[in-house]
Amino acid sequence: MVPLFEEHEALIYANYNYREWKKLPWWEKAMHVAQYRCHRLVNLHSEDAVGDRMESDRRRAEMKGK
């Protein structure tokens, strides 16, 4: 089962409108939802990596200032 909001985000990500989406077979919808979830997961990990790097750079700058 897929939450409704996530299904809606997946149809937008896949560039479908609601009428087109409703006509798709269940397995194709599942494929698009899986692709959307992978895309989101990669983005989340990228954001975490950027945050970690910024924190590391901040600590390094503090150590140089001491």
PDB file of N, CA, C, O and CB in Angstrom:
ATOM      1  N   MET A   1       0.836  -1.171   0.000  1.00  0.00           N
ATOM      2  CA  MET A   1       0.000   0.000   0.000  1.00  0.00           C
ATOM      3  C   MET A   1       0.887   1.243   0.000  1.00  0.00           C
ATOM      4  O   MET A   1       1.895   1.317   0.702  1.00  0.00           O
ATOM      5  CB  MET A   1      -0.954  -0.007   1.210  1.00  0.00           C
ATOM      6  N   VAL A   2       0.484   2.194  -0.795  1.00  0.00           N
ATOM      7  CA  VAL A   2       1.232   3.445  -0.943  1.00  0.00           C
ATOM      8  C   VAL A   2       0.374   4.584  -0.418  1.00  0.00           C
ATOM      9  O   VAL A   2      -0.795   4.700  -0.787  1.00  0.00           O
ATOM     10  CB  VAL A   2       1.639   3.695  -2.434  1.00  0.00           C
ATOM     11  N   PRO A   3       0.940   5.426   0.442  1.00  0.00           N
ATOM     12  CA  PRO A   3       0.169   6.580   0.898  1.00  0.00           C
ATOM     13  C   PRO A   3      -0.263   7.448  -0.286  1.00  0.00           C
ATOM     14  O   PRO A   3       0.460   7.575  -1.274  1.00  0.00           O
ATOM     15  CB  PRO A   3       0.990   7.414   1.896  1.00  0.00           C
ATOM     16  N   LEU A   4      -1.422   8.026  -0.173  1.00  0.00           N
ATOM     17  CA  LEU A   4      -1.999   8.807  -1.269  1.00  0.00           C
ATOM     18  C   LEU A   4      -1.103   9.968  -1.678  1.00  0.00           C
ATOM     19  O   LEU A   4      -0.918  10.225  -2.867  1.00  0.00           O
ATOM     20  CB  LEU A   4      -3.367   9.333  -0.872  1.00  0.00           C
ATOM     21  N   PHE A   5      -0.538  10.677  -0.682  1.00  0.00           N
ATOM     22  CA  PHE A   5       0.313  11.816  -1.015  1.00  0.00           C
ATOM     23  C   PHE A   5       1.556  11.379  -1.774  1.00  0.00           C
ATOM     24  O   PHE A   5       2.021  12.087  -2.667  1.00  0.00           O
ATOM     25  CB  PHE A   5       0.713  12.564   0.247  1.00  0.00           C
ATOM     26  N   GLU A   6       2.099  10.207  -1.420  1.00  0.00           N
ATOM     27  CA  GLU A   6       3.290   9.721  -2.110  1.00  0.00           C
ATOM     28  C   GLU A   6       2.947   9.287  -3.539  1.00  0.00           C
ATOM     29  O   GLU A   6       3.735   9.491  -4.463  1.00  0.00           O
ATOM     30  CB  GLU A   6       3.920   8.550  -1.332  1.00  0.00           C
ATOM     31  N   GLU A   7       1.790   8.700  -3.707  1.00  0.00           N
ATOM     32  CA  GLU A   7       1.342   8.334  -5.055  1.00  0.00           C
ATOM     33  C   GLU A   7       1.178   9.587  -5.910  1.00  0.00           C
ATOM     34  O   GLU A   7       1.536   9.601  -7.087  1.00  0.00           O
ATOM     35  CB  GLU A   7       0.008   7.543  -4.995  1.00  0.00           C
ATOM     36  N   HIS A   8       0.638  10.627  -5.306  1.00  0.00           N
ATOM     37  CA  HIS A   8       0.454  11.894  -6.027  1.00  0.00           C
ATOM     38  C   HIS A   8       1.809  12.492  -6.418  1.00  0.00           C
ATOM     39  O   HIS A   8       1.975  12.965  -7.542  1.00  0.00           O
ATOM     40  CB  HIS A   8      -0.346  12.901  -5.159  1.00  0.00           C
ATOM     41  N   GLU A   9       2.768  12.473  -5.505  1.00  0.00           N
ATOM     42  CA  GLU A   9       4.101  12.978  -5.822  1.00  0.00           C
ATOM     43  C   GLU A   9       4.764  12.149  -6.914  1.00  0.00           C
ATOM     44  O   GLU A   9       5.466  12.690  -7.768  1.00  0.00           O
ATOM     45  CB  GLU A   9       4.973  12.988  -4.573  1.00  0.00           C
ATOM     46  N   ALA A  10       4.544  10.842  -6.889  1.00  0.00           N
ATOM     47  CA  ALA A  10       5.122   9.972  -7.911  1.00  0.00           C
ATOM     48  C   ALA A  10       4.523  10.245  -9.288  1.00  0.00           C
ATOM     49  O   ALA A  10       5.238  10.227 -10.290  1.00  0.00           O
ATOM     50  CB  ALA A  10       4.913   8.509  -7.534  1.00  0.00           C
ATOM     51  N   LEU A  11       3.228  10.495  -9.342  1.00  0.00           N
ATOM     52  CA  LEU A  11       2.622  10.773 -10.651  1.00  0.00           C
ATOM     53  C   LEU A  11       3.131  12.093 -11.210  1.00  0.00           C
ATOM     54  O   LEU A  11       3.300  12.224 -12.422  1.00  0.00           O
ATOM     55  CB  LEU A  11       1.087  10.802 -10.545  1.00  0.00           C
ATOM     56  N   ILE A  12       3.376  13.069 -10.348  1.00  0.00           N
ATOM     57  CA  ILE A  12       3.951  14.334 -10.806  1.00  0.00           C
ATOM     58  C   ILE A  12       5.389  14.114 -11.273  1.00  0.00           C
ATOM     59  O   ILE A  12       5.795  14.625 -12.317  1.00  0.00           O
ATOM     60  CB  ILE A  12       3.903  15.398  -9.680  1.00  0.00           C
ATOM     61  N   TYR A  13       6.156  13.349 -10.494  1.00  0.00           N
ATOM     62  CA  TYR A  13       7.543  13.053 -10.849  1.00  0.00           C
ATOM     63  C   TYR A  13       7.619  12.330 -12.196  1.00  0.00           C
ATOM     64  O   TYR A  13       8.533  12.572 -12.984  1.00  0.00           O
ATOM     65  CB  TYR A  13       8.206  12.204  -9.752  1.00  0.00           C
ATOM     66  N   ALA A  14       6.655  11.443 -12.453  1.00  0.00           N
ATOM     67  CA  ALA A  14       6.629  10.683 -13.705  1.00  0.00           C
ATOM     68  C   ALA A  14       5.993  11.474 -14.847  1.00  0.00           C
ATOM     69  O   ALA A  14       5.905  10.987 -15.974  1.00  0.00           O
ATOM     70  CB  ALA A  14       5.875   9.378 -13.506  1.00  0.00           C
ATOM     71  N   ASN A  15       5.551  12.691 -14.550  1.00  0.00           N
ATOM     72  CA  ASN A  15       4.986  13.596 -15.560  1.00  0.00           C
ATOM     73  C   ASN A  15       3.661  13.077 -16.134  1.00  0.00           C
ATOM     74  O   ASN A  15       3.431  13.127 -17.342  1.00  0.00           O
ATOM     75  CB  ASN A  15       5.989  13.801 -16.693  1.00  0.00           C
ATOM     76  N   TYR A  16       2.808  12.584 -15.251  1.00  0.00           N
ATOM     77  CA  TYR A  16       1.464  12.163 -15.637  1.00  0.00           C
ATOM     78  C   TYR A  16       0.454  13.122 -15.025  1.00  0.00           C
ATOM     79  O   TYR A  16       0.725  13.757 -14.006  1.00  0.00           O
ATOM     80  CB  TYR A  16       1.182  10.699 -15.190  1.00  0.00           C
ATOM     81  N   ASN A  17      -0.706  13.219 -15.650  1.00  0.00           N
ATOM     82  CA  ASN A  17      -1.814  13.887 -14.973  1.00  0.00           C
ATOM     83  C   ASN A  17      -2.664  12.811 -14.308  1.00  0.00           C
ATOM     84  O   ASN A  17      -2.446  11.618 -14.520  1.00  0.00           O
ATOM     85  CB  ASN A  17      -2.667  14.755 -15.974  1.00  0.00           C
ATOM     86  N   TYR A  18      -3.627  13.235 -13.507  1.00  0.00           N
ATOM     87  CA  TYR A  18      -4.390  12.275 -12.708  1.00  0.00           C
ATOM     88  C   TYR A  18      -5.160  11.281 -13.576  1.00  0.00           C
ATOM     89  O   TYR A  18      -5.205  10.092 -13.262  1.00  0.00           O
ATOM     90  CB  TYR A  18      -5.357  13.012 -11.797  1.00  0.00           C
ATOM     91  N   ARG A  19      -5.760  11.755 -14.656  1.00  0.00           N
ATOM     92  CA  ARG A  19      -6.531  10.849 -15.533  1.00  0.00           C
ATOM     93  C   ARG A  19      -5.642   9.797 -16.176  1.00  0.00           C
ATOM     94  O   ARG A  19      -6.011   8.625 -16.250  1.00  0.00           O
ATOM     95  CB  ARG A  19      -7.252  11.647 -16.625  1.00  0.00           C
ATOM     96  N   GLU A  20      -4.459  10.220 -16.646  1.00  0.00           N
ATOM     97  CA  GLU A  20      -3.526   9.266 -17.246  1.00  0.00           C
ATOM     98  C   GLU A  20      -3.053   8.247 -16.200  1.00  0.00           C
ATOM     99  O   GLU A  20      -2.950   7.052 -16.477  1.00  0.00           O
ATOM    100  CB  GLU A  20      -2.315  10.009 -17.863  1.00  0.00           C
ATOM    101  N   TRP A  21      -2.771   8.746 -15.006  1.00  0.00           N
ATOM    102  CA  TRP A  21      -2.293   7.886 -13.930  1.00  0.00           C
ATOM    103  C   TRP A  21      -3.301   6.796 -13.582  1.00  0.00           C
ATOM    104  O   TRP A  21      -2.934   5.635 -13.397  1.00  0.00           O
ATOM    105  CB  TRP A  21      -1.986   8.715 -12.697  1.00  0.00           C
ATOM    106  N   LYS A  22      -4.571   7.176 -13.495  1.00  0.00           N
ATOM    107  CA  LYS A  22      -5.618   6.219 -13.130  1.00  0.00           C
ATOM    108  C   LYS A  22      -5.767   5.110 -14.172  1.00  0.00           C
ATOM    109  O   LYS A  22      -6.222   4.015 -13.841  1.00  0.00           O
ATOM    110  CB  LYS A  22      -6.950   6.944 -12.953  1.00  0.00           C
ATOM    111  N   LYS A  23      -5.394   5.373 -15.413  1.00  0.00           N
ATOM    112  CA  LYS A  23      -5.504   4.378 -16.477  1.00  0.00           C
ATOM    113  C   LYS A  23      -4.334   3.397 -16.510  1.00  0.00           C
ATOM    114  O   LYS A  23      -4.408   2.365 -17.177  1.00  0.00           O
ATOM    115  CB  LYS A  23      -5.612   5.070 -17.805  1.00  0.00           C
ATOM    116  N   LEU A  24      -3.257   3.713 -15.796  1.00  0.00           N
ATOM    117  CA  LEU A  24      -2.085   2.838 -15.803  1.00  0.00           C
ATOM    118  C   LEU A  24      -2.372   1.547 -15.037  1.00  0.00           C
ATOM    119  O   LEU A  24      -3.124   1.551 -14.063  1.00  0.00           O
ATOM    120  CB  LEU A  24      -0.867   3.561 -15.193  1.00  0.00           C
ATOM    121  N   PRO A  25      -1.773   0.453 -15.479  1.00  0.00           N
ATOM    122  CA  PRO A  25      -1.906  -0.794 -14.704  1.00  0.00           C
ATOM    123  C   PRO A  25      -1.156  -0.662 -13.376  1.00  0.00           C
ATOM    124  O   PRO A  25      -0.243   0.154 -13.252  1.00  0.00           O
ATOM    125  CB  PRO A  25      -1.362  -2.016 -15.516  1.00  0.00           C
ATOM    126  N   TRP A  26      -1.543  -1.461 -12.394  1.00  0.00           N
ATOM    127  CA  TRP A  26      -0.971  -1.354 -11.054  1.00  0.00           C
ATOM    128  C   TRP A  26       0.538  -1.536 -11.045  1.00  0.00           C
ATOM    129  O   TRP A  26       1.237  -0.861 -10.289  1.00  0.00           O
ATOM    130  CB  TRP A  26      -1.605  -2.372 -10.143  1.00  0.00           C
ATOM    131  N   TRP A  27       1.056  -2.447 -11.884  1.00  0.00           N
ATOM    132  CA  TRP A  27       2.490  -2.723 -11.880  1.00  0.00           C
ATOM    133  C   TRP A  27       3.292  -1.536 -12.413  1.00  0.00           C
ATOM    134  O   TRP A  27       4.422  -1.307 -11.983  1.00  0.00           O
ATOM    135  CB  TRP A  27       2.789  -3.970 -12.710  1.00  0.00           C
ATOM    136  N   GLU A  28       2.712  -0.783 -13.346  1.00  0.00           N
ATOM    137  CA  GLU A  28       3.413   0.392 -13.865  1.00  0.00           C
ATOM    138  C   GLU A  28       3.410   1.514 -12.836  1.00  0.00           C
ATOM    139  O   GLU A  28       4.398   2.234 -12.695  1.00  0.00           O
ATOM    140  CB  GLU A  28       2.768   0.873 -15.177  1.00  0.00           C
ATOM    141  N   LYS A  29       2.299   1.663 -12.118  1.00  0.00           N
ATOM    142  CA  LYS A  29       2.263   2.642 -11.023  1.00  0.00           C
ATOM    143  C   LYS A  29       3.306   2.290  -9.972  1.00  0.00           C
ATOM    144  O   LYS A  29       4.015   3.163  -9.471  1.00  0.00           O
ATOM    145  CB  LYS A  29       0.854   2.701 -10.382  1.00  0.00           C
ATOM    146  N   ALA A  30       3.393   1.002  -9.641  1.00  0.00           N
ATOM    147  CA  ALA A  30       4.362   0.547  -8.643  1.00  0.00           C
ATOM    148  C   ALA A  30       5.789   0.855  -9.090  1.00  0.00           C
ATOM    149  O   ALA A  30       6.630   1.237  -8.277  1.00  0.00           O
ATOM    150  CB  ALA A  30       4.202  -0.960  -8.386  1.00  0.00           C
ATOM    151  N   MET A  31       6.055   0.688 -10.372  1.00  0.00           N
ATOM    152  CA  MET A  31       7.373   0.986 -10.910  1.00  0.00           C
ATOM    153  C   MET A  31       7.705   2.473 -10.758  1.00  0.00           C
ATOM    154  O   MET A  31       8.822   2.827 -10.381  1.00  0.00           O
ATOM    155  CB  MET A  31       7.450   0.571 -12.383  1.00  0.00           C
ATOM    156  N   HIS A  32       6.738   3.337 -11.052  1.00  0.00           N
ATOM    157  CA  HIS A  32       6.948   4.781 -10.930  1.00  0.00           C
ATOM    158  C   HIS A  32       7.117   5.201  -9.473  1.00  0.00           C
ATOM    159  O   HIS A  32       7.941   6.061  -9.166  1.00  0.00           O
ATOM    160  CB  HIS A  32       5.780   5.542 -11.558  1.00  0.00           C
ATOM    161  N   VAL A  33       6.350   4.605  -8.588  1.00  0.00           N
ATOM    162  CA  VAL A  33       6.487   4.916  -7.159  1.00  0.00           C
ATOM    163  C   VAL A  33       7.867   4.486  -6.667  1.00  0.00           C
ATOM    164  O   VAL A  33       8.509   5.221  -5.917  1.00  0.00           O
ATOM    165  CB  VAL A  33       5.372   4.216  -6.328  1.00  0.00           C
ATOM    166  N   ALA A  34       8.331   3.308  -7.079  1.00  0.00           N
ATOM    167  CA  ALA A  34       9.657   2.829  -6.676  1.00  0.00           C
ATOM    168  C   ALA A  34      10.751   3.760  -7.191  1.00  0.00           C
ATOM    169  O   ALA A  34      11.701   4.064  -6.469  1.00  0.00           O
ATOM    170  CB  ALA A  34       9.894   1.399  -7.193  1.00  0.00           C
ATOM    171  N   GLN A  35      10.620   4.209  -8.424  1.00  0.00           N
ATOM    172  CA  GLN A  35      11.604   5.126  -8.995  1.00  0.00           C
ATOM    173  C   GLN A  35      11.607   6.446  -8.231  1.00  0.00           C
ATOM    174  O   GLN A  35      12.668   7.010  -7.960  1.00  0.00           O
ATOM    175  CB  GLN A  35      11.314   5.373 -10.488  1.00  0.00           C
ATOM    176  N   TYR A  36      10.420   6.935  -7.887  1.00  0.00           N
ATOM    177  CA  TYR A  36      10.319   8.174  -7.121  1.00  0.00           C
ATOM    178  C   TYR A  36      10.959   8.013  -5.745  1.00  0.00           C
ATOM    179  O   TYR A  36      11.667   8.908  -5.283  1.00  0.00           O
ATOM    180  CB  TYR A  36       8.850   8.597  -6.978  1.00  0.00           C
ATOM    181  N   ARG A  37      10.715   6.881  -5.089  1.00  0.00           N
ATOM    182  CA  ARG A  37      11.304   6.642  -3.772  1.00  0.00           C
ATOM    183  C   ARG A  37      12.828   6.597  -3.844  1.00  0.00           C
ATOM    184  O   ARG A  37      13.505   7.141  -2.971  1.00  0.00           O
ATOM    185  CB  ARG A  37      10.770   5.336  -3.181  1.00  0.00           C
ATOM    186  N   CYS A  38      13.363   5.962  -4.862  1.00  0.00           N
ATOM    187  CA  CYS A  38      14.824   5.919  -5.041  1.00  0.00           C
ATOM    188  C   CYS A  38      15.380   7.318  -5.267  1.00  0.00           C
ATOM    189  O   CYS A  38      16.421   7.672  -4.715  1.00  0.00           O
ATOM    190  CB  CYS A  38      15.203   5.004  -6.227  1.00  0.00           C
ATOM    191  N   HIS A  39      14.697   8.102  -6.065  1.00  0.00           N
ATOM    192  CA  HIS A  39      15.119   9.480  -6.329  1.00  0.00           C
ATOM    193  C   HIS A  39      15.158  10.280  -5.026  1.00  0.00           C
ATOM    194  O   HIS A  39      16.128  10.989  -4.758  1.00  0.00           O
ATOM    195  CB  HIS A  39      14.167  10.157  -7.349  1.00  0.00           C
ATOM    196  N   ARG A  40      14.112  10.165  -4.226  1.00  0.00           N
ATOM    197  CA  ARG A  40      14.054  10.876  -2.940  1.00  0.00           C
ATOM    198  C   ARG A  40      15.157  10.411  -2.003  1.00  0.00           C
ATOM    199  O   ARG A  40      15.770  11.224  -1.311  1.00  0.00           O
ATOM    200  CB  ARG A  40      12.687  10.674  -2.275  1.00  0.00           C
ATOM    201  N   LEU A  41      15.413   9.114  -1.978  1.00  0.00           N
ATOM    202  CA  LEU A  41      16.447   8.572  -1.103  1.00  0.00           C
ATOM    203  C   LEU A  41      17.826   9.109  -1.482  1.00  0.00           C
ATOM    204  O   LEU A  41      18.615   9.470  -0.609  1.00  0.00           O
ATOM    205  CB  LEU A  41      16.444   7.042  -1.161  1.00  0.00           C
ATOM    206  N   VAL A  42      18.112   9.161  -2.765  1.00  0.00           N
ATOM    207  CA  VAL A  42      19.392   9.707  -3.220  1.00  0.00           C
ATOM    208  C   VAL A  42      19.498  11.178  -2.820  1.00  0.00           C
ATOM    209  O   VAL A  42      20.554  11.623  -2.370  1.00  0.00           O
ATOM    210  CB  VAL A  42      19.543   9.548  -4.757  1.00  0.00           C
ATOM    211  N   ASN A  43      18.411  11.935  -2.982  1.00  0.00           N
ATOM    212  CA  ASN A  43      18.434  13.348  -2.590  1.00  0.00           C
ATOM    213  C   ASN A  43      18.677  13.513  -1.095  1.00  0.00           C
ATOM    214  O   ASN A  43      19.446  14.383  -0.687  1.00  0.00           O
ATOM    215  CB  ASN A  43      17.122  14.026  -2.977  1.00  0.00           C
ATOM    216  N   LEU A  44      18.036  12.694  -0.281  1.00  0.00           N
ATOM    217  CA  LEU A  44      18.225  12.786   1.167  1.00  0.00           C
ATOM    218  C   LEU A  44      19.670  12.490   1.558  1.00  0.00           C
ATOM    219  O   LEU A  44      20.244  13.181   2.400  1.00  0.00           O
ATOM    220  CB  LEU A  44      17.282  11.822   1.887  1.00  0.00           C
ATOM    221  N   HIS A  45      20.253  11.464   0.945  1.00  0.00           N
ATOM    222  CA  HIS A  45      21.641  11.141   1.249  1.00  0.00           C
ATOM    223  C   HIS A  45      22.578  12.252   0.781  1.00  0.00           C
ATOM    224  O   HIS A  45      23.565  12.551   1.453  1.00  0.00           O
ATOM    225  CB  HIS A  45      22.032   9.813   0.600  1.00  0.00           C
ATOM    226  N   SER A  46      22.281  12.858  -0.352  1.00  0.00           N
ATOM    227  CA  SER A  46      23.095  13.971  -0.839  1.00  0.00           C
ATOM    228  C   SER A  46      23.037  15.145   0.117  1.00  0.00           C
ATOM    229  O   SER A  46      24.062  15.759   0.412  1.00  0.00           O
ATOM    230  CB  SER A  46      22.636  14.406  -2.227  1.00  0.00           C
ATOM    231  N   GLU A  47      21.848  15.462   0.603  1.00  0.00           N
ATOM    232  CA  GLU A  47      21.700  16.558   1.555  1.00  0.00           C
ATOM    233  C   GLU A  47      22.447  16.264   2.851  1.00  0.00           C
ATOM    234  O   GLU A  47      23.059  17.161   3.430  1.00  0.00           O
ATOM    235  CB  GLU A  47      20.221  16.813   1.846  1.00  0.00           C
ATOM    236  N   ASP A  48      22.402  15.021   3.309  1.00  0.00           N
ATOM    237  CA  ASP A  48      23.151  14.643   4.504  1.00  0.00           C
ATOM    238  C   ASP A  48      24.650  14.806   4.290  1.00  0.00           C
ATOM    239  O   ASP A  48      25.357  15.286   5.176  1.00  0.00           O
ATOM    240  CB  ASP A  48      22.833  13.203   4.897  1.00  0.00           C
ATOM    241  N   ALA A  49      25.132  14.413   3.129  1.00  0.00           N
ATOM    242  CA  ALA A  49      26.554  14.525   2.832  1.00  0.00           C
ATOM    243  C   ALA A  49      26.987  15.988   2.803  1.00  0.00           C
ATOM    244  O   ALA A  49      28.061  16.325   3.303  1.00  0.00           O
ATOM    245  CB  ALA A  49      26.876  13.848   1.494  1.00  0.00           C
ATOM    246  N   VAL A  50      26.175  16.847   2.232  1.00  0.00           N
ATOM    247  CA  VAL A  50      26.497  18.275   2.197  1.00  0.00           C
ATOM    248  C   VAL A  50      26.537  18.839   3.616  1.00  0.00           C
ATOM    249  O   VAL A  50      27.445  19.594   3.963  1.00  0.00           O
ATOM    250  CB  VAL A  50      25.467  19.049   1.338  1.00  0.00           C
ATOM    251  N   GLY A  51      25.556  18.472   4.427  1.00  0.00           N
ATOM    252  CA  GLY A  51      25.526  18.936   5.815  1.00  0.00           C
ATOM    253  C   GLY A  51      26.731  18.460   6.601  1.00  0.00           C
ATOM    254  O   GLY A  51      27.312  19.222   7.374  1.00  0.00           O
ATOM    255  N   ASP A  52      27.112  17.202   6.410  1.00  0.00           N
ATOM    256  CA  ASP A  52      28.293  16.661   7.092  1.00  0.00           C
ATOM    257  C   ASP A  52      29.554  17.399   6.663  1.00  0.00           C
ATOM    258  O   ASP A  52      30.416  17.700   7.489  1.00  0.00           O
ATOM    259  CB  ASP A  52      28.439  15.158   6.807  1.00  0.00           C
ATOM    260  N   ARG A  53      29.657  17.682   5.394  1.00  0.00           N
ATOM    261  CA  ARG A  53      30.838  18.393   4.891  1.00  0.00           C
ATOM    262  C   ARG A  53      30.902  19.815   5.445  1.00  0.00           C
ATOM    263  O   ARG A  53      31.974  20.297   5.810  1.00  0.00           O
ATOM    264  CB  ARG A  53      30.828  18.429   3.354  1.00  0.00           C
ATOM    265  N   MET A  54      29.757  20.477   5.507  1.00  0.00           N
ATOM    266  CA  MET A  54      29.732  21.831   6.055  1.00  0.00           C
ATOM    267  C   MET A  54      30.144  21.825   7.532  1.00  0.00           C
ATOM    268  O   MET A  54      30.884  22.701   7.977  1.00  0.00           O
ATOM    269  CB  MET A  54      28.329  22.450   5.894  1.00  0.00           C
ATOM    270  N   GLU A  55      29.667  20.849   8.274  1.00  0.00           N
ATOM    271  CA  GLU A  55      30.027  20.729   9.687  1.00  0.00           C
ATOM    272  C   GLU A  55      31.524  20.456   9.843  1.00  0.00           C
ATOM    273  O   GLU A  55      32.179  21.035  10.709  1.00  0.00           O
ATOM    274  CB  GLU A  55      29.207  19.608  10.358  1.00  0.00           C
ATOM    275  N   SER A  56      32.051  19.587   9.014  1.00  0.00           N
ATOM    276  CA  SER A  56      33.480  19.285   9.049  1.00  0.00           C
ATOM    277  C   SER A  56      34.310  20.524   8.721  1.00  0.00           C
ATOM    278  O   SER A  56      35.309  20.798   9.386  1.00  0.00           O
ATOM    279  CB  SER A  56      33.811  18.153   8.069  1.00  0.00           C
ATOM    280  N   ASP A  57      33.900  21.270   7.700  1.00  0.00           N
ATOM    281  CA  ASP A  57      34.608  22.498   7.334  1.00  0.00           C
ATOM    282  C   ASP A  57      34.542  23.529   8.455  1.00  0.00           C
ATOM    283  O   ASP A  57      35.515  24.241   8.704  1.00  0.00           O
ATOM    284  CB  ASP A  57      34.024  23.087   6.047  1.00  0.00           C
ATOM    285  N   ARG A  58      33.398  23.612   9.131  1.00  0.00           N
ATOM    286  CA  ARG A  58      33.245  24.569  10.232  1.00  0.00           C
ATOM    287  C   ARG A  58      34.183  24.209  11.379  1.00  0.00           C
ATOM    288  O   ARG A  58      34.841  25.079  11.949  1.00  0.00           O
ATOM    289  CB  ARG A  58      31.780  24.602  10.727  1.00  0.00           C
ATOM    290  N   ARG A  59      34.239  22.916  11.713  1.00  0.00           N
ATOM    291  CA  ARG A  59      35.138  22.475  12.787  1.00  0.00           C
ATOM    292  C   ARG A  59      36.600  22.737  12.436  1.00  0.00           C
ATOM    293  O   ARG A  59      37.385  23.170  13.279  1.00  0.00           O
ATOM    294  CB  ARG A  59      34.932  20.985  13.074  1.00  0.00           C
ATOM    295  N   ARG A  60      36.949  22.470  11.188  1.00  0.00           N
ATOM    296  CA  ARG A  60      38.333  22.699  10.740  1.00  0.00           C
ATOM    297  C   ARG A  60      38.680  24.176  10.845  1.00  0.00           C
ATOM    298  O   ARG A  60      39.780  24.524  11.277  1.00  0.00           O
ATOM    299  CB  ARG A  60      38.530  22.206   9.284  1.00  0.00           C
ATOM    300  N   ALA A  61      37.762  25.042  10.459  1.00  0.00           N
ATOM    301  CA  ALA A  61      37.996  26.488  10.535  1.00  0.00           C
ATOM    302  C   ALA A  61      38.135  26.936  11.990  1.00  0.00           C
ATOM    303  O   ALA A  61      38.952  27.806  12.292  1.00  0.00           O
ATOM    304  CB  ALA A  61      36.848  27.260   9.848  1.00  0.00           C
ATOM    305  N   GLU A  62      37.350  26.356  12.887  1.00  0.00           N
ATOM    306  CA  GLU A  62      37.462  26.692  14.316  1.00  0.00           C
ATOM    307  C   GLU A  62      38.820  26.277  14.870  1.00  0.00           C
ATOM    308  O   GLU A  62      39.421  27.005  15.660  1.00  0.00           O
ATOM    309  CB  GLU A  62      36.338  26.014  15.121  1.00  0.00           C
ATOM    310  N   MET A  63      39.298  25.115  14.458  1.00  0.00           N
ATOM    311  CA  MET A  63      40.596  24.623  14.948  1.00  0.00           C
ATOM    312  C   MET A  63      41.734  25.505  14.459  1.00  0.00           C
ATOM    313  O   MET A  63      42.706  25.712  15.186  1.00  0.00           O
ATOM    314  CB  MET A  63      40.831  23.171  14.496  1.00  0.00           C
ATOM    315  N   LYS A  64      41.636  26.019  13.266  1.00  0.00           N
ATOM    316  CA  LYS A  64      42.670  26.914  12.736  1.00  0.00           C
ATOM    317  C   LYS A  64      42.679  28.239  13.492  1.00  0.00           C
ATOM    318  O   LYS A  64      43.732  28.849  13.680  1.00  0.00           O
ATOM    319  CB  LYS A  64      42.449  27.164  11.233  1.00  0.00           C
ATOM    320  N   GLY A  65      41.504  28.677  13.921  1.00  0.00           N
ATOM    321  CA  GLY A  65      41.389  29.957  14.613  1.00  0.00           C
ATOM    322  C   GLY A  65      41.912  29.930  16.031  1.00  0.00           C
ATOM    323  O   GLY A  65      42.149  30.986  16.616  1.00  0.00           O
ATOM    324  N   LYS A  66      42.099  28.748  16.601  1.00  0.00           N
ATOM    325  CA  LYS A  66      42.552  28.662  17.998  1.00  0.00           C
ATOM    326  C   LYS A  66      44.022  28.835  18.142  1.00  0.00           C
ATOM    327  O   LYS A  66      44.544  28.787  19.256  1.00  0.00           O
ATOM    328  CB  LYS A  66      42.162  27.361  18.595  1.00  0.00           C
TER     329      LYS A  66
END
